[in-house]
């Protein structure tokens, strides 16, 4: 039986691993990762790092009704590299598992350790008519 590690801890480990990488470049290649579950956690870590490094207010992952994924960052309106459908679905599942948000709507704080520091993100999930959105709010 394959042991499932704590996803929250794994995201923190990936933040540490990619702390000196270029998050956007790494996010652009995420859909080519062979392990889709690992790719989803890596994307979450890279999104957190990008948000912190670029003083973002929030990063939003949107799933449209047709199943496509788009990502937006708010600091100035800008579209970020999207993870692709399969990895996008895994990201949504990982966020729900980490945050324990089960309904169509929910929000919760998420403490995330990065190197020798930590920050509290605010995670918001909304789903309606087959579309779904995960928004990561960064501290001001």
N, C-alpha and C positions, 0 to 999 in steps of 0.2 A: 504494500500500500504506500502510495506517495504521500509524504508528510507535507501538509500545507503550513507554511510559516506565516506568521503574523504579517499581513499586508502593510500595515502602518509602519512597522519596523523596517520592512523591506524598502518602502519608499524613502524613509530616512537614510538608509544605507546607500541607496542610489543617489540621493542628494549629495552625500559625502563623496561618493565616487565621481560624480560629474560636476562637482563644485567649480572646477577650473576649466571646464569645457565650454564651448559655445552652444548654449541651449537651442537656439534656432536652427543651427546646422544639424545638431543631433535630432531635433524634432522632425526635420525634413526627411530624414532617412528612417524614421521609426516604422513605417509600413513595410520595410524590407527585413525587419527583424524576424528570424524564424520562430522564436518562442513568443506567441501572441500575448500570453499572460504577463510575461516579463516585459514585453514592449509596452503594455498598458501601464505598468507600474513605473517604468522608465519615463514614459511621457508625463505622468503626474509629477515626478521629481523634476524633470526638465521645465515643466510649466511653472512650478514653484520657484525654481532658480531664476528663470527668466523674469518672473514677476518681481522678485526681490532685487535682482541686478538692475532692472530698468524702472524701478519705483512705480510699478503698475498699481492701479486701483483695483483692478480685477481682470481675470481671464475667464472667458466663457466658452464652453464646448457645447455646440448645438447639434442635435440630430434632427434633421428635417423629416417631414412625413414620408418622403420617398427613401429615407434611410441614409442619406448623405450626411457627412459631418463637416462642420465649419467651426473655426476657432477665432475668437476676437479678444484683443487685449484693450483695456481702457487705460490709457495714459495720453494717448492721442489715438484717434480711430485708426486701427491697423488690423489687418487680417494676418494671422500666424499660420504656419504650416499645419494642415489637418492630418490626423493620424490614419485615415482610411477607415473603411467600414468595420472590418473585423477587429482591428485594434481599438477603434472607437467604442464598439460594444463592450469590449473587455474593460476599457476605462470606466464606462458607466457602471458596470458590475463591481469593479474594484472600489469606486467611490462609495457606492451603496454599502458594500461590505465593511469598509473602513469606518464610515460614519453611522452605520446602522439606520439609515433613512430608508424606510420601506414603502411609504405611500407615494402618491402622485406629487406631493409637495413636502418640502421639509428644509430646515436649515439647522446648522450646528457649528460650533467652533471646533477647530482641529489644531492641536498643538503639533508643531513640526520642528524637530531639531535639525539644524544644519551646521555641521562642523562643531564649533564651540559655542554656538548661539542657538536660540530658539525663537520662534515667532508663532503667533496665533492667527491662523487663517479662519475665515468664515466661509463655510461651504453651503451653497443653496442648490437644491434640486427641484425642478419643475417638469412635469410631463402632462401633455394634453393632446388628445387626438393622434397618437402615434409619434408626436414630436417630443423630444426630451432636451433638457438644458441643465448643465452643471456649471455653476458660477463659483469661482474661487476669488474671494475678496481678500486683499492684502491689507495689513495694517497701514494706517495713514501716517 
